[in-house]
């Protein structure tokens, strides 16, 4: 199994999307942040879940 790791910066969602579309064998997404309780993190995870409903988010 292979995972992709991402942050939650301004360009990270676009870059994550490009990677997951280019490499469909990746089914795991690690969202790496210092503060998991922030609203920005919650919204980012919701966006990932909406766009990639079958992927496992860690």
Secondary structure in CASP SS format (residue, H / E / C, confidence):
PFRMAT SS
TARGET T0000
AUTHOR 0000-0000-0000
METHOD secondary structure of the structure
MODEL  1
X C 1.00
X C 1.00
X E 1.00
X E 1.00
X E 1.00
X E 1.00
X C 1.00
X C 1.00
X C 1.00
X C 1.00
X C 1.00
X H 1.00
X H 1.00
X H 1.00
X H 1.00
X H 1.00
X H 1.00
X H 1.00
X H 1.00
X H 1.00
X H 1.00
X H 1.00
X C 1.00
X C 1.00
X C 1.00
X C 1.00
X C 1.00
X E 1.00
X E 1.00
X E 1.00
X E 1.00
X C 1.00
X C 1.00
X C 1.00
X C 1.00
X C 1.00
X C 1.00
X C 1.00
X H 1.00
X H 1.00
X H 1.00
X H 1.00
X H 1.00
X H 1.00
X H 1.00
X H 1.00
X H 1.00
X H 1.00
X H 1.00
X H 1.00
X H 1.00
X C 1.00
X C 1.00
X C 1.00
X C 1.00
X E 1.00
X E 1.00
X C 1.00
END
